[in-house]
């Protein structure tokens, strides 16, 4: 349960920071909504799980998957749909949220995976599904990468830097300190949770934000820079685990 608790606690802390900054600095709702997605949800699947496997070891992968599936991914399906409606152009209210969930293929796949856990799936099928899944990240990165640019205003630079400092530095450090007090930072669950909490912004959340008509410039900048920074920041975090 540690990865699930850490995942939701980390996302809650990031969301509180976004709303606090947004209200204090009088950000438009499109920017707040965009950051409530990319400044809260981390890339704990395509990048995070493999980072845990590479930097910590296979023993921590199960905890990393739990963090992603029962934390970040579930939040994308439920919380992300609410943000898209509340701050973007998507329909508002609980009925549209339920309708979007019923059409959100990744969420349906998660439900199906629970139903199929007790069945033996042939290796050839698993191999085919795994190959198909590996194509998702490159396509998603390509969509955002084609929009990426380093030409931002000074104000935009401050937004990007402050968002990433909270998401990728402050919150993981807080998780690390909690682990020192109540857990074992070298154990699989805590070490995976710390590294997952430091994951860069989620690419899929960025696509959802753009589709909902939220601040595209902020989305592309935060996801792009965050992903680049993670190739340095994640190995540095791993050194203390």
C-alpha positions in Angstrom: 0.0 0.0 0.0 3.0 2.3 0.4 3.3 3.1 -3.3 -0.4 4.0 -3.5 -0.3 6.2 -0.5 2.8 8.0 -1.7 1.4 8.4 -5.2 -1.8 10.1 -4.1 0.0 12.2 -1.4 2.5 13.4 -3.9 -0.2 14.3 -6.5 -2.2 16.1 -3.8 0.8 18.2 -2.7 1.5 19.2 -6.3 -2.1 20.1 -7.0 -2.2 22.3 -3.8 1.0 24.0 -5.0 -0.5 24.7 -8.5 -3.8 26.1 -7.1 -1.9 28.2 -4.5 0.5 29.7 -7.1 -2.3 30.2 -9.6 -4.6 32.1 -7.2 -1.7 34.2 -5.8 -0.4 35.1 -9.2 -3.8 35.4 -10.8 -3.1 32.9 -13.6 -5.9 32.3 -16.2 -7.9 29.1 -15.7 -6.4 27.6 -18.8 -2.9 27.8 -17.3 -4.1 26.5 -13.9 -5.9 23.6 -15.6 -2.9 22.7 -17.7 -0.6 22.6 -14.7 -3.1 20.6 -12.7 -2.5 17.9 -15.3 1.2 18.2 -16.3 2.4 19.6 -13.0 0.7 16.9 -11.0 0.7 13.7 -13.0 4.1 12.1 -13.6 5.4 9.9 -16.4 5.4 6.9 -14.1 4.6 4.3 -16.8 6.7 4.6 -19.9 9.7 6.4 -18.2 9.2 5.8 -14.5 8.9 2.0 -14.5 11.9 1.5 -16.8 13.9 4.1 -14.7 13.1 2.0 -11.6 14.1 -1.2 -13.3 17.4 0.3 -14.6 18.4 2.4 -11.6 17.1 0.3 -8.7 16.6 -3.2 -10.0 13.9 -5.7 -11.0 12.9 -6.3 -7.3 11.3 -2.8 -7.2 9.4 -3.0 -10.5 6.2 -4.5 -8.9 6.1 -1.5 -6.5 6.7 0.9 -9.4 3.8 -0.7 -11.4 1.5 -0.4 -8.3 2.4 3.3 -8.0 1.6 3.9 -11.7 -1.6 1.8 -12.1 -3.3 2.5 -8.8 -1.9 6.0 -8.4 -0.9 8.1 -11.4 -2.9 6.2 -14.1 -6.0 6.0 -12.1 -5.7 9.7 -11.4 -5.4 10.4 -15.1 -8.6 8.5 -15.7 -10.7 10.1 -13.0 -9.0 13.4 -11.8 -7.7 14.2 -15.3 -11.2 13.9 -16.8 -12.6 16.2 -14.2 -9.8 18.8 -14.8 -10.4 18.7 -18.5 -14.1 19.5 -17.9 -13.6 22.0 -15.1 -10.9 24.1 -16.7 -11.0 23.3 -20.4 -13.5 23.0 -23.2 -14.7 19.5 -22.3 -18.3 19.1 -21.1 -18.7 19.7 -17.3 -20.6 17.6 -14.8 -20.3 14.1 -13.6 -22.2 12.5 -16.5 -19.7 13.7 -19.1 -16.9 12.4 -16.9 -18.5 9.0 -16.8 -19.1 9.1 -20.5 -15.5 10.0 -21.2 -14.3 7.2 -18.9 -16.5 4.7 -20.8 -14.6 5.7 -24.0 -11.1 6.1 -22.5 -9.4 3.0 -23.8 -6.5 2.9 -21.3 -9.0 3.0 -18.4 -11.0 0.2 -20.0 -7.8 -1.8 -20.5 -7.0 -1.4 -16.8 -10.4 -2.8 -15.8 -10.0 -5.6 -18.3 -6.6 -6.5 -16.8 -8.1 -7.0 -13.4 -10.7 -9.3 -14.9 -8.0 -11.3 -16.7 -5.6 -11.7 -13.8 -6.9 -15.2 -13.0 -6.5 -16.5 -16.6 -3.4 -17.8 -18.3 -2.7 -15.6 -21.4 -0.6 -17.2 -24.1 2.9 -15.8 -24.4 2.4 -15.0 -28.1 -0.5 -12.7 -27.1 1.4 -11.1 -24.3 4.3 -10.5 -26.7 2.1 -8.9 -29.3 0.4 -6.6 -26.7 3.8 -5.6 -25.3 5.0 -4.7 -28.8 1.9 -2.6 -29.4 2.3 -0.9 -26.0 5.9 0.1 -26.8 4.7 2.2 -29.7 2.6 4.5 -27.5 5.4 6.5 -25.9 7.2 7.4 -29.2 4.0 8.5 -30.8 3.0 10.6 -27.8 6.4 12.2 -27.5 6.4 12.9 -31.3 3.1 14.8 -31.0 4.4 17.1 -28.3 8.0 17.3 -29.7 6.7 18.8 -32.9 5.3 21.7 -30.9 8.3 22.2 -28.7 10.3 25.4 -28.7 12.8 27.2 -26.5 11.4 30.6 -27.4 9.5 31.6 -24.3 8.9 34.9 -22.4 10.7 35.4 -19.1 7.4 34.9 -17.3 6.9 31.5 -19.0 10.4 30.5 -18.0 9.5 31.2 -14.4 6.3 29.1 -14.6 8.2 26.2 -16.1 11.1 26.3 -13.6 8.8 26.7 -10.5 6.5 23.9 -11.7 9.4 21.4 -12.2 11.1 22.4 -9.0 7.9 21.5 -7.1 7.1 18.4 -9.1 10.5 16.9 -9.6 12.6 18.1 -6.6 10.6 19.4 -3.6 7.9 16.7 -3.5 10.4 13.7 -4.0 12.6 15.2 -1.3 9.6 15.4 1.0 8.8 11.7 0.2 12.4 10.8 1.0 12.3 12.6 4.4 9.0 10.8 5.2 10.7 7.5 4.3 13.6 8.2 6.6 11.1 8.8 9.5 8.7 5.9 9.0 10.1 3.5 6.4 13.1 2.0 4.9 14.5 4.1 1.9 16.4 1.0 0.7 13.3 -1.2 0.7 11.7 -1.9 -2.7 8.4 -0.1 -1.9 9.9 3.2 -0.6 12.8 3.4 -3.1 10.4 2.8 -6.0 8.0 5.3 -4.6 10.6 8.0 -4.2 11.9 7.6 -7.7 8.4 7.5 -9.2 7.5 10.7 -7.3 10.4 12.3 -9.1 9.2 11.3 -12.5 8.8 14.1 -15.1 5.4 15.3 -16.2 3.2 12.8 -18.0 3.1 13.0 -21.8 -0.4 11.6 -22.0 -1.6 14.2 -19.5 -0.1 16.8 -21.8 -2.1 15.4 -24.8 -5.3 15.4 -22.7 -4.6 19.0 -21.7 -4.1 20.2 -25.3 -7.2 18.3 -26.4 -9.2 20.1 -23.7 -8.1 23.5 -25.0 -5.8 24.3 -22.0 -2.6 26.4 -22.2 -0.6 24.6 -24.9 2.6 26.6 -24.5 2.8 25.7 -20.8 2.0 22.1 -21.5 4.6 21.6 -24.2 7.3 23.5 -22.2 6.8 21.7 -18.9 6.6 18.2 -20.5 9.6 18.8 -22.8 12.0 20.4 -20.3 10.9 18.0 -17.5 11.6 15.0 -19.7 15.1 16.2 -20.6 15.9 17.1 -16.9 14.8 13.7 -15.7 17.7 12.0 -17.5 19.9 13.7 -15.0 17.7 14.1 -11.9 16.4 10.5 -11.7 20.0 9.0 -11.6 20.9 11.5 -9.0 18.0 10.5 -6.8 18.8 6.8 -7.4 22.3 7.4 -5.9 20.7 7.9 -2.4 18.5 4.8 -2.6 
